Amino acid sequence: MKFGVVRFPGTCDDFDARDAALRVDGAQAVLLWHGDHSLQDVDAVIVPGGFSYGDYLRVGAIARFAPVMSEVIEFARQGGTVLGICNGFQILCEAGLLPGALLPNTGRRFIFRQVDLDVVRADTRFTSAVPAGQTSLSIPIKHTTGRYYAPEDQLDAMEANGQVLLRYAPGQNPNGSLRDIAGVTNEAGNVFGLMPHPEHAVDPLTGSVDGLTLFTSMAQAVANV
Ligand SMILES: NC(=O)CC[C@H](N)C(=O)O
């Protein structure tokens, strides 16, 4: 299993994402630069968090046009597994790989805290390693622009199609996301974006290793193809 972690100017969670991926048994992980025209034959792509291009214009709007994103878009179109974390989620929405958009938090402030996430589906390539019986994950958030939005009819269609994988636990929605949505997939289910940071919840020293289940799930999915 070889993960590729994309880096843009302003990305700051690239090393944590790579180190999280490397905790998966037998996994390799390489860093991919924004100007690259190759994904180096990776099995899965991670678009990590940060402030790509300084969050100027609109979060993720500039990164979406980086050369490497043409490769990521093509990889996703062919069914490749792509995970977008926080700024990565914003970029994948801007790139049209995921439905909806991330708007400024209702509180208009940068927020950082540990949140509980309800696992809506544990039968996907991003959540299959969540242990049976575990219904929630403890993972941190840290963002200014995390309010998930999509038109109501689109949200209905996404829910009917099983695209909502994670929700903020009742009473814990930190940013005003519609329907408490914390993470969604595309229609085909091979691209997943979430605002919380699973790569910051992989070491017992930080209080939770729940984030590791996402990387493990991705590796299992690739192994089972
Ligand atoms: N942690 C991050 O990836 C931050 C995402 C984004 N730049 C925001 O503040 O909304």
The ligand as a MOL file (V3000), in Angstrom:
LIG
                    3D

  0  0  0     0  0            999 V3000
M  V30 BEGIN CTAB
M  V30 COUNTS 10 9 0 0 0
M  V30 BEGIN ATOM
M  V30 1 N -6.7370 22.9710 9.4570 0
M  V30 2 C -7.0210 23.3190 8.2630 0
M  V30 3 O -6.8740 22.5630 7.3000 0
M  V30 4 C -7.5390 24.6990 8.0810 0
M  V30 5 C -8.4550 24.7700 6.9120 0
M  V30 6 C -8.7900 26.1640 6.4290 0
M  V30 7 N -7.6580 26.8420 5.9980 0
M  V30 8 C -9.6500 26.8600 7.4370 0
M  V30 9 O -9.1670 27.5160 8.3440 0
M  V30 10 O -10.8300 26.7350 7.3340 0
M  V30 END ATOM
M  V30 BEGIN BOND
M  V30 1 1 1 2
M  V30 2 2 2 3
M  V30 3 1 2 4
M  V30 4 1 4 5
M  V30 5 1 5 6
M  V30 6 1 6 7
M  V30 7 1 6 8
M  V30 8 2 8 9
M  V30 9 1 8 10
M  V30 END BOND
M  V30 END CTAB
M  END
